[in-house]
Amino acid sequence: MKNIVEVQGLTKMYQGVNAVDDVSFTMEPGKIYGLLGRNGAGKTTIMHMLTAQMFPTSGRVRVFGETPYENNHVLSKVCFIKESQKYPDHLRVIDVLELCSVIFPNWDQGFADQLVNDFRLPLKRVIKKLSRGMLSSVGVIIGLASRAPLTMFDEPYLGLDAVARELFYDRLIEDYAEHPRTIVLSTHLIDEVSKILEHVIVVDNGRLILNEDADAIRGQAYSATGQAKNVESFISGQETIERKPFGGLLSATVLGSLNPERRELAELLGLELTPVSLQQLIVHLTKQKSVHKAVDIG
């Protein structure tokens, strides 16, 4: 099946600095992607180029097989919701949702009404009088009810409390199961979304450092802790991404999976093995300033 997004050699320069530096990836239909990385990594810039809100300095962008720039046929299939989403101040919530029902061909008004109730959103309140949490709810509702074939969320749910964020994740998964589309979540709350991601793309300092299916990543890094000399023996020949000495002890994070022989060796050496979460793995990887290409951990 044709890719929804194809990016090849994408580069964006600001005043001589590469905000996005030679990035290439594809996105398939009917999959949930995590576009992850630190502040200023280039995530939002990439999404702005995918949605024709910014021109690349160089490289190729194709969305639904076409260039998105000045292309209403493509952009009508895309919904991009970001944290700093702006709406006309004089409009009420109900006015914004009615406008979206015209903009998005797949808009589901019944689903939007359900979400309004779920998030307890006051329909007749003027946008400029909404709290940050309510404004975030507006964006979440639009992104979900649009049912756009390509839906991108750039941290619009940061204003939601933990209960509301969990509600967002639940509604996203439920509706995605019935109405598959390509969904992109860009967030710092990696542990919260890790269980629903199917593919992970990580950028750091504008460069792609990880592009893998989530299943290939889970369980592919672990920490070994114990007497320093025993840990050193255990990790010899292994790819380590972090080392933390404390006293006579050492904790080392190893990139790779554990087989029964490795587990047995760790037990003989008196080492404690602990799994590394997706968030921990990404933190480790983005600390490595010397990484210059995508990491293959499959």
C-alpha positions as CSV (number, residue, x, y, z in Angstrom):
1,M,0.0,0.0,0.0
2,K,1.2,3.5,-0.9
3,N,2.9,5.5,1.9
4,I,0.9,8.4,3.4
5,V,4.1,10.4,3.9
6,E,7.5,10.3,2.1
7,V,10.3,12.5,3.2
8,Q,13.7,12.4,1.6
9,G,16.7,14.5,2.5
10,L,14.6,17.1,4.2
11,T,16.5,20.1,5.4
12,K,15.5,23.4,6.9
13,M,18.0,26.2,7.6
14,Y,17.5,29.2,9.8
15,Q,20.2,31.8,9.7
16,G,22.8,29.2,8.8
17,V,21.7,26.7,11.4
18,N,20.1,23.4,10.3
19,A,16.9,23.0,12.3
20,V,16.2,19.9,10.3
21,D,19.2,18.2,8.8
22,D,18.9,15.6,5.9
23,V,16.0,13.7,7.4
24,S,14.3,10.8,5.5
25,F,11.4,8.6,6.6
26,T,8.1,7.3,5.4
27,M,4.7,6.8,7.2
28,E,2.3,4.1,6.3
29,P,-1.5,4.2,6.3
30,G,-3.3,3.0,9.4
31,K,-0.5,3.3,11.9
32,I,0.1,5.4,15.0
33,Y,3.5,7.2,15.0
34,G,5.4,8.9,17.7
35,L,7.5,11.8,16.5
36,L,9.7,12.3,19.6
37,G,12.7,14.3,20.7
38,R,13.8,17.1,23.0
39,N,12.7,20.8,22.8
40,G,14.2,22.3,19.6
41,A,15.0,18.9,18.1
42,G,13.1,19.8,14.9
43,K,9.8,18.0,15.4
44,T,7.5,20.9,14.9
45,T,9.5,22.2,12.0
46,I,9.1,18.8,10.2
47,M,5.3,18.9,10.8
48,H,5.1,22.5,9.5
49,M,6.8,21.3,6.3
50,L,4.5,18.3,6.0
51,T,1.5,20.6,6.3
52,A,2.8,23.2,3.8
53,Q,3.1,25.9,6.5
54,M,6.8,26.1,5.9
55,F,9.0,25.5,2.8
56,P,12.1,23.2,3.1
57,T,15.5,24.6,2.3
58,S,16.1,21.3,0.4
59,G,14.8,17.8,0.2
60,R,11.6,16.1,-1.0
61,V,8.2,16.0,0.7
62,R,5.3,14.0,-0.5
63,V,2.0,13.6,1.3
64,F,-0.5,11.2,-0.2
65,G,1.9,10.9,-3.1
66,E,1.8,14.6,-3.9
67,T,3.6,17.8,-2.9
68,P,1.4,19.5,-0.2
69,Y,2.2,23.0,-1.1
70,E,-0.8,25.0,-2.5
71,N,-2.5,21.6,-2.8
72,N,-6.1,21.6,-1.4
73,H,-6.6,18.0,-2.5
74,V,-3.9,16.9,-0.1
75,L,-4.4,19.4,2.7
76,S,-8.1,18.5,2.9
77,K,-7.0,15.1,4.1
78,V,-4.7,16.5,6.9
79,C,-5.5,17.7,10.4
80,F,-2.7,19.3,12.3
81,I,-3.4,20.3,15.9
82,K,-0.6,22.0,17.9
83,E,-0.2,23.3,21.5
84,S,-0.2,26.9,20.3
85,Q,-3.3,26.4,18.2
86,K,-5.0,29.8,17.5
87,Y,-8.7,30.4,17.0
88,P,-10.6,33.7,16.4
89,D,-11.2,35.1,19.9
90,H,-14.7,36.3,19.2
91,L,-16.0,32.8,18.3
92,R,-17.6,30.4,20.7
93,V,-16.7,26.8,21.0
94,I,-19.8,25.7,19.1
95,D,-18.8,28.1,16.3
96,V,-15.3,26.6,16.0
97,L,-16.7,23.1,15.8
98,E,-19.3,24.1,13.2
99,L,-16.5,25.6,11.1
100,C,-14.5,22.4,11.4
101,S,-17.5,20.4,10.1
102,V,-17.2,22.3,6.9
103,I,-13.4,22.1,6.6
104,F,-12.9,18.4,7.2
105,P,-14.7,16.0,4.8
106,N,-14.7,13.1,7.3
107,W,-16.0,15.2,10.2
108,D,-18.2,13.1,12.6
109,Q,-20.6,15.5,14.4
110,G,-21.9,12.7,16.7
111,F,-18.4,11.8,17.8
112,A,-17.6,15.5,18.4
113,D,-20.8,15.8,20.5
114,Q,-19.7,12.8,22.6
115,L,-16.2,14.3,23.1
116,V,-17.7,17.6,24.1
117,N,-19.6,15.8,26.9
118,D,-16.6,13.7,27.8
119,F,-14.3,16.7,28.3
120,R,-17.1,18.8,29.8
121,L,-16.5,21.6,27.3
122,P,-18.9,24.7,27.5
123,L,-20.1,25.0,23.9
124,K,-21.4,28.6,24.2
125,R,-18.3,30.0,25.9
126,V,-16.2,32.4,23.9
127,I,-12.8,31.0,22.9
128,K,-10.8,33.8,24.5
129,K,-12.4,33.0,27.9
130,L,-11.4,29.4,27.9
131,S,-8.9,28.0,30.4
132,R,-5.7,26.4,29.0
133,G,-7.2,23.0,29.7
134,M,-10.4,23.8,27.9
135,L,-8.5,25.2,25.0
136,S,-6.5,21.9,24.8
137,S,-9.8,20.0,24.9
138,V,-11.0,22.0,21.8
139,G,-7.9,20.9,19.9
140,V,-8.2,17.3,21.0
141,I,-11.8,17.2,19.9
142,I,-11.1,18.7,16.5
143,G,-8.2,16.3,15.9
144,L,-10.3,13.2,16.8
145,A,-13.6,14.1,15.3
146,S,-12.0,15.3,12.0
147,R,-11.1,11.6,11.3
148,A,-8.6,13.0,8.8
149,P,-6.5,10.3,7.0
150,L,-3.4,12.0,8.4
151,T,-3.9,13.5,11.8
152,M,-1.0,15.1,13.7
153,F,-1.0,16.2,17.3
154,D,1.9,18.5,18.3
155,E,1.5,18.4,22.1
156,P,-1.9,20.0,22.2
157,Y,-2.9,18.0,25.2
158,L,-0.2,19.4,27.6
159,G,-2.9,21.7,29.1
160,L,-5.0,18.7,30.1
161,D,-4.8,17.2,33.6
162,A,-3.8,13.5,34.0
163,V,-7.4,12.3,34.0
164,A,-8.3,14.2,30.8
165,R,-5.1,13.0,29.0
166,E,-6.0,9.4,29.9
167,L,-9.5,10.1,28.4
168,F,-7.9,11.4,25.3
169,Y,-5.7,8.3,24.9
170,D,-8.7,6.0,25.5
171,R,-10.9,7.8,22.9
172,L,-8.1,7.9,20.4
173,I,-7.5,4.1,20.6
174,E,-11.2,3.3,20.6
175,D,-11.9,5.4,17.5
176,Y,-8.7,4.4,15.7
177,A,-9.7,0.7,16.0
178,E,-13.0,1.5,14.2
179,H,-11.7,4.1,11.9
180,P,-8.0,3.5,11.1
181,R,-5.9,6.4,9.9
182,T,-2.3,7.6,10.2
183,I,-1.9,9.4,13.5
184,V,1.2,11.3,14.6
185,L,1.8,12.1,18.3
186,S,4.6,14.5,19.1
187,T,5.0,14.7,22.8
188,H,7.4,14.9,25.8
189,L,5.1,12.5,27.8
190,I,6.7,9.5,26.2
191,D,5.9,7.0,29.0
192,E,2.2,7.9,28.7
193,V,1.9,7.3,25.0
194,S,4.5,4.5,24.6
195,K,1.8,1.8,25.0
196,I,-0.2,3.0,22.0
197,L,2.7,3.8,19.6
198,E,3.2,1.5,16.7
199,H,6.3,3.2,15.2
200,V,8.8,5.6,16.7
201,I,10.7,8.3,15.0
202,V,13.2,10.3,17.1
203,V,15.0,13.4,16.0
204,D,17.8,15.2,17.9
205,N,19.5,18.4,16.9
206,G,17.6,18.2,13.6
207,R,18.9,14.7,12.7
208,L,17.1,11.4,12.6
209,I,18.5,9.1,15.3
210,L,15.9,6.4,15.6
211,N,13.3,5.1,13.1
212,E,11.8,1.7,14.2
213,D,8.6,-0.2,14.9
214,A,7.8,0.1,18.6
215,D,7.7,-3.6,19.0
216,A,11.3,-3.8,17.8
217,I,12.3,-1.2,20.4
218,R,10.5,-2.6,23.5
219,G,12.8,-4.9,25.4
220,Q,15.8,-3.9,23.3
221,A,17.7,-2.1,26.1
222,Y,18.3,-2.9,29.7
223,S,20.4,-1.8,32.7
224,A,22.9,-4.0,34.5
225,T,23.9,-2.9,38.1
226,G,26.4,-4.4,40.5
227,Q,30.0,-4.5,41.4
228,A,31.9,-2.4,38.9
229,K,34.4,-5.2,37.9
230,N,31.5,-7.6,37.4
231,V,29.5,-5.2,35.3
232,E,32.6,-4.4,33.2
233,S,33.0,-8.1,32.5
234,F,29.3,-8.5,31.7
235,I,29.2,-5.6,29.2
236,S,32.5,-6.3,27.5
237,G,31.8,-6.3,23.7
238,Q,28.3,-5.0,24.2
239,E,27.0,-1.6,23.0
240,T,26.5,0.6,26.0
241,I,24.7,3.9,25.9
242,E,25.2,5.1,29.5
243,R,27.4,4.3,32.4
244,K,26.8,5.5,36.0
245,P,29.4,4.7,38.6
246,F,28.7,5.2,42.3
247,G,31.2,4.0,44.8
248,G,32.4,0.6,43.9
249,L,29.2,-0.1,41.9
250,L,28.4,0.6,38.3
251,S,25.1,0.8,36.4
252,A,25.4,0.4,32.7
253,T,22.7,0.7,30.1
254,V,23.1,-1.8,27.2
255,L,21.5,-1.6,23.8
256,G,20.4,-5.0,22.8
257,S,18.2,-7.9,23.9
258,L,18.8,-10.4,26.6
259,N,19.0,-14.1,25.8
260,P,19.0,-16.9,28.4
261,E,22.8,-17.2,28.4
262,R,23.2,-13.5,29.2
263,R,20.7,-13.7,32.0
264,E,22.5,-16.7,33.4
265,L,25.8,-14.9,33.3
266,A,24.3,-11.8,35.0
267,E,23.0,-14.1,37.8
268,L,26.4,-15.7,38.2
269,L,28.0,-12.2,38.5
270,G,25.4,-11.1,41.0
271,L,24.0,-8.3,38.8
272,E,20.6,-6.8,38.8
273,L,18.9,-6.5,35.4
274,T,16.2,-4.0,34.8
275,P,14.3,-3.1,31.6
276,V,14.7,0.3,30.1
277,S,11.5,2.1,29.2
278,L,11.0,3.8,25.8
279,Q,11.3,7.2,27.5
280,Q,14.6,6.2,29.2
281,L,16.0,4.8,26.0
282,I,15.2,8.1,24.1
283,V,16.7,10.1,26.9
284,H,19.9,8.0,26.7
285,L,20.0,8.3,22.9
286,T,19.5,12.1,22.9
287,K,22.3,12.6,25.4
288,Q,24.8,11.2,22.9
289,K,26.0,14.2,21.0
290,S,28.2,12.1,18.8
291,V,25.2,10.2,17.1
292,H,25.1,11.2,13.5
293,K,22.8,8.6,11.9
294,A,19.7,6.6,12.6
295,V,20.2,3.9,15.1
296,D,19.3,0.3,14.1
297,I,18.3,-1.8,17.0
298,G,16.2,-4.4,15.2
